[in-house]
Amino acid sequence: MNAKIQRSDSIMEKEKKIIVGISIGDLAGIGIEVILKTFHDKRMLDFCTPVLFGSTKVISQHKKVLELNNQLNGISTINQIQHSKINVLNVWKEDVNFEIGKPNETSGEYAYKSLSKATECLKKGEIDVLLTAPISKDNIQSDKFNFPGHTEYLEASLEGESLMILMADDLRIGLLTGHIPISQVAEAITPELIQQKVEVMHRSLIKDFGIQKPRIAVLGLNPHCGDKGVIGKEDEEIIRPTLKEIQDAGKLVYGPYAADGFFGSKTYTQFDGILATYHDQGLAPFKALSFGNGVNFTAGLSKVRTSPDHGTGFDIAGKNEASATSFKEALFSALHIFRNRVESKKLTQNQLIKQKN
């Protein structure tokens, strides 16, 4: 009887565990280091079941250099996962010639192999969420990966329309335009794009963060929001009237706000979400406020993906200097968002049942 009870409890524990797929990033970077440091505390395994997509040989090479003693469970198929261990799905068997801290085409090629397999398992539902270690946007480029970054690749691979959100605590900054040259930003900002990104952020704040009536701020494109057309007409002719339409439809969306005063006066604390018009307008203040603790979340997709807010760190790779704080935050954020989505789905299903009855 006791054995049956224990086995039943074990099964229930496994069913509750969220399976976190982790792509290991550029082999020459700090990705593997922050992964190993995150799970060096065995208590982390109480929260989830990690599956690293890569190679035990590659990860062991990092372990040796960093003098870390994580115990790894090498597996060849996803159904061999053990819920109380750090699982490594061996995506490749061959030896890989790379040097920590010195990126090249090989380290980028195998970063793609890790990401590709992890994404495949995410699409199939074999893992619950995806946590991506940093890649080099340069050396990962190939015929198979022709994207500016993770966000665009995952949007092409999964269902939904993506929105990059950088977040820390209650600060959430999304981008109207992502990885595009600054010379192309103004022409990319259209009423349709603004409406699309506001809608994605609005849905995400409700479903992923449990905020029922989210307040969203949109930043202006030009200095001082164009000063009524003196320093550019986009704010008055495109952004402001589009936001008025969205407001009239019932959403709590405000702006445009001049970015410098918006952050300098801490007006950002009054909103649940912020949309910046271009990459550095949003990420520069975000990283100034929370670098090392931030999380990159790809909202709007059918699956949950997060990553740390830092890059590959080639200059400190292999020196045991990388902090795992942001990676840990990305892990906990993925778990939190996944649970919120499950709860949101249950509430929606209950409402439909009530309506039918």
C-alpha positions in Angstrom: 0.0 0.0 0.0 2.7 2.5 1.0 4.7 1.7 -2.1 1.6 2.5 -4.2 1.0 5.7 -2.4 4.6 6.8 -2.9 4.5 5.9 -6.5 1.3 7.9 -7.0 2.8 10.9 -5.2 5.8 10.7 -7.4 3.7 10.6 -10.6 1.7 13.6 -9.3 4.9 15.5 -8.6 6.2 14.9 -12.1 2.9 16.0 -13.6 3.1 19.3 -11.7 6.7 19.9 -12.8 7.0 22.4 -15.7 9.5 21.1 -18.2 11.9 23.9 -19.2 13.7 23.5 -22.5 17.0 25.4 -22.6 18.9 26.2 -25.7 22.6 26.6 -24.7 23.4 29.6 -26.9 26.8 30.2 -28.5 29.2 27.5 -27.4 32.0 30.1 -26.9 29.9 32.4 -24.7 28.7 32.6 -21.1 25.4 30.8 -21.8 26.4 27.4 -20.5 28.1 29.1 -17.5 24.9 30.9 -16.3 22.9 27.7 -16.9 25.2 25.6 -14.8 25.3 28.3 -12.1 21.5 28.6 -12.0 21.1 24.8 -11.4 24.1 24.5 -9.1 21.6 25.1 -6.3 19.7 21.8 -6.3 16.7 23.5 -4.9 16.0 24.9 -8.4 15.0 21.4 -9.4 12.0 21.7 -7.0 10.5 24.3 -9.3 11.0 22.7 -12.7 12.6 20.0 -14.8 15.4 21.4 -17.0 16.3 19.9 -20.4 19.4 21.4 -21.9 19.6 21.0 -25.7 23.2 20.4 -26.7 25.9 17.8 -25.8 27.2 16.4 -22.5 30.7 16.7 -24.0 30.4 20.4 -24.7 28.8 21.2 -21.3 31.4 19.0 -19.5 34.1 21.1 -21.2 32.6 24.2 -19.7 32.3 22.5 -16.3 35.9 21.6 -16.3 37.1 25.1 -17.2 34.8 26.7 -14.6 35.5 24.0 -12.0 31.7 23.4 -11.5 30.4 20.0 -10.3 26.8 19.8 -11.6 25.6 16.3 -12.2 24.2 15.8 -15.6 21.7 13.2 -16.9 22.6 12.6 -20.6 19.6 11.4 -22.7 19.1 10.6 -26.3 15.4 11.1 -26.5 13.0 13.4 -24.8 11.0 10.7 -23.1 14.1 9.7 -21.1 13.8 12.9 -18.9 14.3 12.4 -15.2 12.4 15.1 -13.2 14.9 15.4 -10.3 18.0 15.9 -12.5 19.6 18.3 -15.0 18.8 16.6 -18.3 21.0 17.1 -21.3 19.4 16.0 -24.6 22.3 15.1 -26.9 21.3 16.8 -30.1 24.7 15.8 -31.7 27.1 13.0 -30.9 30.2 14.2 -32.7 33.1 16.1 -31.0 33.0 19.8 -31.6 36.2 21.8 -31.9 35.6 25.2 -30.1 37.3 27.4 -27.7 35.5 29.3 -24.9 35.7 33.0 -25.4 36.6 32.7 -29.1 33.5 32.6 -31.2 33.6 31.3 -34.8 31.3 29.8 -37.4 31.4 26.4 -35.5 30.2 27.9 -32.2 27.4 29.6 -34.1 26.4 26.6 -36.1 25.9 24.4 -33.0 24.1 27.2 -31.2 21.5 27.0 -34.1 21.4 23.2 -33.8 20.5 23.6 -30.1 17.9 26.3 -30.7 16.3 24.4 -33.7 15.9 21.2 -31.7 14.5 23.0 -28.7 12.0 24.9 -30.8 10.9 21.6 -32.5 10.2 20.0 -29.1 8.4 23.2 -27.9 6.1 23.1 -31.0 5.3 19.4 -30.3 4.6 20.1 -26.6 7.4 17.9 -25.4 8.7 20.8 -23.3 6.4 23.4 -21.7 8.5 26.6 -22.1 11.7 27.6 -23.8 14.5 29.5 -22.1 17.2 30.7 -24.6 20.8 31.4 -23.7 22.5 34.2 -25.7 23.5 33.7 -29.3 25.8 35.8 -31.5 23.6 37.4 -34.2 26.6 37.4 -36.5 28.0 33.8 -36.5 24.7 32.0 -36.2 23.7 33.3 -39.6 23.2 30.6 -42.3 20.8 29.4 -44.9 18.8 27.9 -42.1 19.0 30.9 -39.8 18.5 34.1 -41.6 17.0 36.3 -38.9 18.1 39.3 -36.8 17.6 37.4 -33.6 15.6 34.9 -31.5 12.4 36.9 -31.6 12.1 36.9 -35.4 13.1 33.2 -35.6 10.5 32.1 -33.1 7.8 34.2 -34.7 8.5 32.4 -38.0 8.5 29.0 -36.2 5.5 29.3 -33.9 1.9 30.6 -34.1 1.1 34.2 -33.2 2.5 37.7 -33.7 5.5 38.5 -31.6 6.3 41.4 -29.3 9.7 41.7 -27.6 9.1 42.8 -24.0 12.0 43.6 -21.6 10.8 43.3 -18.0 12.0 43.6 -14.4 9.6 43.6 -11.5 6.6 45.9 -12.7 8.6 47.5 -15.5 7.6 46.1 -18.9 8.9 47.7 -22.1 7.8 46.5 -25.5 9.1 47.6 -28.9 7.0 48.8 -31.9 10.0 48.1 -34.1 12.7 45.5 -33.2 16.0 44.7 -34.8 15.9 47.1 -37.7 18.3 49.9 -38.7 17.4 53.3 -37.2 17.1 54.7 -40.8 14.1 52.5 -41.3 12.2 53.2 -38.1 10.1 56.1 -39.1 8.7 54.5 -42.3 8.0 51.3 -40.3 5.7 53.0 -37.8 2.2 52.8 -39.3 -1.3 52.9 -37.8 -1.5 49.2 -38.5 1.7 48.4 -36.7 0.8 50.5 -33.7 -2.6 48.8 -33.4 -1.1 45.4 -33.8 1.6 45.9 -31.1 -0.8 47.5 -28.7 -3.2 44.6 -29.1 -0.5 42.0 -28.5 0.7 43.8 -25.4 -2.8 44.3 -24.1 -3.6 40.6 -24.5 -0.3 39.6 -22.9 -0.8 41.8 -19.9 -4.1 40.2 -19.2 -3.3 36.5 -20.0 0.4 36.4 -19.1 0.5 38.7 -16.1 -3.1 38.6 -14.8 -3.7 42.4 -15.1 -7.4 42.8 -16.0 -7.4 46.4 -17.1 -3.9 47.2 -18.2 -2.6 50.7 -18.7 -0.3 51.1 -21.6 1.9 54.1 -22.5 3.3 54.7 -26.0 6.5 56.8 -26.5 6.8 59.4 -29.2 9.2 58.9 -32.1 10.8 62.4 -32.4 12.4 64.6 -29.7 9.7 66.2 -27.6 7.1 64.2 -29.7 7.9 66.5 -32.6 7.0 69.8 -30.9 3.7 69.8 -32.9 5.4 69.1 -36.2 8.5 71.4 -35.8 10.8 68.4 -35.2 9.0 65.7 -37.3 5.3 65.1 -38.1 5.0 61.4 -37.3 3.8 61.9 -33.7 1.0 64.2 -34.6 0.0 62.6 -37.9 0.4 58.9 -37.1 0.9 58.0 -33.5 -1.5 60.4 -31.7 -4.6 59.8 -33.9 -4.0 56.1 -33.9 -3.9 56.0 -30.1 -7.1 58.1 -30.0 -8.8 55.4 -32.1 -7.6 52.7 -29.7 -8.8 54.7 -26.7 -12.2 55.1 -28.3 -12.4 51.3 -28.7 -12.0 51.0 -24.9 -8.4 50.3 -24.2 -6.5 52.3 -21.6 -3.7 53.5 -23.9 -2.0 56.8 -23.5 0.6 58.9 -25.3 2.7 59.7 -27.2 5.1 60.6 -24.4 8.5 62.2 -24.9 10.9 59.4 -23.8 13.4 61.5 -21.9 10.9 63.1 -19.5 8.8 60.0 -19.3 11.7 58.1 -17.7 13.3 61.0 -16.0 10.1 61.9 -14.1 9.4 58.2 -13.3 6.0 58.5 -15.2 6.7 54.9 -16.3 5.8 53.7 -12.8 2.1 54.6 -13.5 1.8 52.1 -16.3 1.6 48.3 -16.7 3.2 48.3 -20.1 5.2 50.7 -22.2 5.7 50.6 -26.0 8.9 52.3 -27.3 9.1 53.2 -31.0 12.5 51.7 -31.6 15.0 49.4 -30.0 17.4 51.7 -28.1 14.7 54.1 -27.0 13.3 51.3 -24.9 16.3 49.2 -24.1 18.7 52.0 -23.1 16.5 53.2 -20.1 15.5 49.7 -19.3 19.0 48.5 -18.9 20.0 51.6 -17.0 17.3 50.9 -14.5 17.6 47.1 -14.2 20.6 45.6 -16.1 21.6 42.2 -14.8 18.1 41.6 -13.4 16.0 41.9 -16.6 14.3 39.4 -18.7 13.5 39.3 -22.4 10.0 37.8 -23.0 8.6 37.1 -26.4 4.9 37.9 -26.0 2.2 37.1 -28.5 3.3 33.6 -29.4 1.5 30.3 -28.8 4.4 29.2 -26.5 6.3 30.8 -23.7 9.9 31.9 -24.4 12.2 34.0 -22.2 15.9 34.8 -22.0 18.3 36.8 -19.9 18.8 40.5 -20.8 22.5 40.2 -21.5 24.5 39.0 -24.5 27.1 36.3 -25.1 29.8 37.9 -22.9 32.7 36.5 -25.0 35.1 38.8 -23.1 34.4 37.1 -19.7 33.6 33.6 -21.0 35.5 30.9 -19.2 36.6 33.2 -16.4 33.9 32.3 -13.9 32.8 35.9 -13.8 29.3 35.8 -15.3 26.3 36.4 -13.1 23.4 34.0 -13.3 20.9 36.5 -11.8 19.2 37.5 -15.1 19.1 33.9 -16.2 17.4 32.9 -13.0 14.9 35.7 -13.4 14.2 34.5 -16.9 13.6 31.0 -15.6 11.2 32.1 -12.9 9.4 34.5 -15.3 8.8 31.6 -17.8 7.3 29.5 -15.0 5.1 32.3 -13.8 3.8 33.2 -17.2 3.2 29.5 -18.0 1.1 29.1 -14.9 -0.8 32.3 -15.6 -1.6 31.0 -19.1 -2.9 27.7 -17.7 -5.1 29.6 -15.2 -6.3 32.0 -17.8 -7.3 29.0 -20.0 -9.2 27.4 -17.2 -11.1 30.6 -16.5 -12.0 31.0 -20.1 -13.2 27.4 -20.4 -15.3 27.8 -17.2 -16.9 31.0 -18.6 -17.8 29.2 -21.9 -19.3 26.3 -19.9 -21.4 28.8 -17.9 -22.6 30.5 -21.1 -23.6 27.2 -22.6 -25.6 26.3 -19.5 
